[in-house]
Amino acid sequence: MNRSSKMSVTGVSKSGNPRSGKGRKVHMPNVIKTKTTQQIKKNISAQKIQRAWLSHMDKTIFQLLKHTICAAEHFVSYEILKKVSPLEAELVKDPSMKCKVRFRFSGETFPPFIVFKIFLQTEGHGYKYFSGKNLLKPSSEAVVDACKIMGKKKFYHQIMEDEHLFQKFKVTDEIDVVTLKDYMQYSSLLDETPASFGGRNNYWRRLNLKNIPKTMIIYDIVDYAESGIISNRLRKEMKHLLERPQTEEMRQHQLQIVSEIRCPSSFSSIQPLYQPYQQQSQIRHLGRRSKQAKMKVEKMRKASKMAKEKSASTGTVFSRTQQISGMFSFVLIQSEDIFLLTDFSFDSTFPPLLFCKLY
């Protein structure tokens, strides 16, 4: 009896063991955890690949922009300045002026934009800048005459602007210059101040696509940095431009490639991988097509041509044409009790234009 009771108890305990049920329930969360960890690892890997690719593209664009700045400064500064300001371009071209156009990067985001500024090389002799602000002293009669000519409102506005600049920068006149740092600050302030307020109006100006000749690869590089669309002629020279120059001759050759005047008819471009929804329908197929694709295109053309012919033939009830010397045809159209005789003629252009006249 005791043995049978023990066996029954042990049998019940084995069949109704709650731990076995718990073990089966714990298995599902483990599978979910493994799936989530795998998904997290995939996302992290994708982010690393994306960052590496974006970093590579940024380095490529920056290297191309460096070639653009060097080529613009050494070879095509006159051509660029001619589009910005023809008068300043003539001054730069004058050998007696000894002017130099400098280019550099500017901007708070990437890719940076290009700015330029004109510098006057005096070879250590210096130069004197004349302006009404320096020549007209407050105690002279010329200031009274200037107030009468300008008007009190404009004259007072000039005085208030001078006081505002002094309160903001503290170094706005030659008397305020004490150290070399003060002189550099004063010279920079004169460049940025408009000529109407006694400045030189020679600040860093931004270079746009309108100011760059389209016949050079410089235009393609700046356009690629702004829009992300690379042209065919830039793609052909990309491999050589991205190489690190080992010698000075190789560097000069790269700059000549960027600044070389080319035929403007090769402005076909390659669209980037991602395009907005409105531009996706405008993307054309580039490269070679397979035989199956060509056959499909030919079938679609034939089907559309047959559909157009059917739609054109259903418009008339009854027609009879007679060709005369390949240029004219007479058509008799019959619809119920109405008979019309029409004269059709073709133009000499191709495709010919059809003219109709009723009789």
Phi, psi and omega in degrees: 000314181295324181294318180294321179295322177295320180295320180294320180295316179294324178295319179293319182294326180287320183285325182256033180288118182289340182293326180296321177295318178296324179297321178290327180287327182288341184290325182292313176300329177295320178295318180296320179296319179295321179294317179294321178294321177296319179294321178295318178296321178296318179296319179295319179295319179296321178294322178295317179296318180296317179295320179296319180293316179295323176295319177297317179294322178295319178296322179297313180296319181294321179293320177294322178293328175296317175299322180297315181295315181296317180293320179294324183283328186261335189237318191238029179294323180292318180296321179290316181292334178294326177283331180282306182210105181299326180293316178293328178295322178293324177293321179293324181288337180292121183291337180286339181283327180055054179265153179225131179262124180253142177239146177203172179270153176207164180119156181263346181239168178254140000283149180285161174257162186261134175237158181221159180207145181263127178245144179256119181270114182258357180057039176085357182274337181080173179209160183248128179256122182262134175211158181296332180295324181274328185278324183272107179275150182299333183272356184273161178286341180295330178293321178295318178294322178295323178294322178291321181287316182285327188098150185295321183296312181291324180293317178294323177296324177295317180294319180294324178292321176298318179293323178295318178295323180292319179292333183274316187251341178069342178235092184234003181216163180296333180292332182280350183280122179238313182248176178294325177297321177295322179294317179296321178294320179293319179294319178294322178293322177297322179294322184276342181281136177298158181293333180292341178251019176091012180261181181268340181058041181237067184265177176284119183254145182280142179260121180255174178295332180293336182269000184250133178296135182285347181278002181243156179289344175304319178298317180294323181293314179295321177294322178294322179291328183274317187253342183081009180257125182258137180274167182291320182289330174288323179295326179292324182264002186297318185297318181286326181288332181274356177286145178283123183291125180274330181232169178290329178295320178294321178294316178296325178293321176297318179293325177293324177297319182291321184264002182289139179280126183237174180289129181284000183277354183260048183263033173281139187235160177254128181286149177292172183296322181253131176227150174299166184298326182290332183268347183292328180286343181267356182286128178260158181285131179247142178098189182278149177254152178282169180294321179296320179294320178296319179296319178297318179295320179295319177296318179295323178294317179296318180296318179293326178292318178295321179295322178293321179295320178295317180293328178285325182287332181284349182286332182257146179280312180207131180218146178221121184249148177225115183282134177234112179052025176071005184241327184234154176212140178255132184236131176252116182254126181242124177221107184058247183255015184251129177241125180235134175251119184243151178243120180252138177226152182248148177279166181279349180280165176234129357292144187290151175265140185258127178246140185235142178220130182265144178241000000 
